[in-house]
Amino acid sequence: MNELNHMKEAYGFLYKIENTLRKYISKELQLVYGENWYEASYKFYLRRQPNKSFVNLQFHELISFFKSCRIFINSLPRSLFSNLYYLCPIRNKIAHCVVLDETEFKILRNTYNQLLETIQI
């Protein structure tokens, strides 16, 4: 696979991971906390007011928020959380147009597959 197609596919995986995760978090927490789920859950889990809206959370902040919610920790495989954390430096490489090596690409693809197999939106 040439470099351009490799990075296009990597960006596609990252895009799908981040947006699937946002939709899943939003859907599940809205069921528990209602329309103002973000403010309510943020105060409950992190014991403070959010300083950003949910849609403006950066990837690493989104992962931290996801991991802080016990509702997810108790219902999803721990390996998913670990794999999502491994993506932070990979995400930065993609965002700054640095070509991923095969190991990084494999981690990204495997996390993508695990996420889509594990959660339903």
C-alpha positions in Angstrom: 0.0 0.0 0.0 1.4 3.4 -0.8 2.0 6.0 1.8 -1.0 8.2 0.9 -3.5 5.4 0.9 -2.0 4.1 4.2 -2.6 7.5 5.9 -6.0 7.9 4.4 -7.0 4.6 5.9 -5.4 5.5 9.2 -7.4 8.8 9.3 -10.6 6.9 8.5 -10.0 4.5 11.4 -9.3 7.4 13.7 -12.3 9.4 12.6 -14.6 6.4 13.0 -13.2 5.6 16.5 -13.5 9.1 17.8 -17.0 9.7 16.4 -18.3 6.3 17.4 -17.0 6.8 20.9 -18.7 10.2 21.2 -22.0 8.9 19.9 -21.9 5.9 22.3 -21.0 8.0 25.3 -23.7 10.5 24.5 -26.4 7.9 23.9 -25.6 5.8 27.0 -25.2 8.7 29.5 -28.4 10.4 28.1 -30.3 7.3 29.0 -29.0 7.5 32.6 -28.9 11.3 33.2 -31.3 12.8 30.7 -30.9 15.8 28.4 -28.3 17.5 30.5 -26.3 14.3 30.8 -22.9 15.9 30.2 -23.1 18.4 33.1 -24.7 15.9 35.4 -22.3 13.1 34.7 -19.3 15.3 34.8 -20.2 16.5 38.2 -20.9 13.0 39.4 -17.8 11.4 38.0 -15.3 14.2 38.2 -16.9 16.3 40.9 -16.6 19.6 39.1 -18.1 21.6 36.3 -16.9 20.9 32.8 -14.7 23.6 31.3 -15.4 22.5 27.7 -18.5 21.3 25.9 -18.5 17.6 25.1 -18.1 18.2 21.4 -15.0 20.3 22.1 -13.1 17.6 24.1 -9.8 16.7 22.5 -9.2 13.0 21.9 -7.2 12.4 25.1 -9.8 14.3 27.1 -12.6 12.2 25.6 -10.7 9.0 26.5 -10.2 10.3 30.1 -13.8 11.2 30.4 -14.9 7.8 29.0 -12.6 6.0 31.5 -13.9 8.0 34.4 -17.4 6.8 33.9 -17.9 3.6 36.0 -20.9 2.7 33.9 -18.5 1.9 31.0 -15.7 0.4 33.1 -18.0 -2.2 34.5 -19.6 -3.1 31.2 -16.8 -3.0 28.7 -13.5 -5.0 28.4 -10.5 -3.4 30.1 -8.4 -4.0 27.1 -10.6 -1.5 25.2 -9.6 1.3 27.6 -5.9 0.4 27.3 -6.0 0.3 23.6 -7.7 3.7 23.4 -4.9 5.2 25.5 -2.3 3.7 23.1 -4.0 5.7 20.3 -3.2 9.2 21.7 0.3 9.4 20.3 -0.8 7.7 17.1 -3.6 10.2 16.8 -1.1 13.0 17.1 1.1 11.6 14.3 -2.0 11.4 12.0 -3.0 14.9 12.9 0.5 16.2 12.1 0.9 14.2 8.9 3.6 11.9 10.2 3.5 8.5 8.6 2.6 5.6 10.9 4.8 2.6 11.0 3.3 -0.9 10.6 3.0 -1.5 14.3 1.2 1.8 14.9 -1.1 1.1 12.0 -1.9 -2.4 13.4 -2.7 -1.0 16.8 -5.0 1.5 15.2 -6.8 -1.1 13.1 -7.1 -3.5 15.9 -8.6 -0.9 18.3 -11.0 0.1 15.5 -12.1 -3.5 15.1 -12.4 -4.0 18.9 -14.5 -0.8 19.4 -16.9 -1.7 16.6 -17.3 -5.3 17.9 -17.8 -4.2 21.5 -20.2 -1.2 21.4 -23.4 -0.6 19.5 -24.7 2.8 18.6 
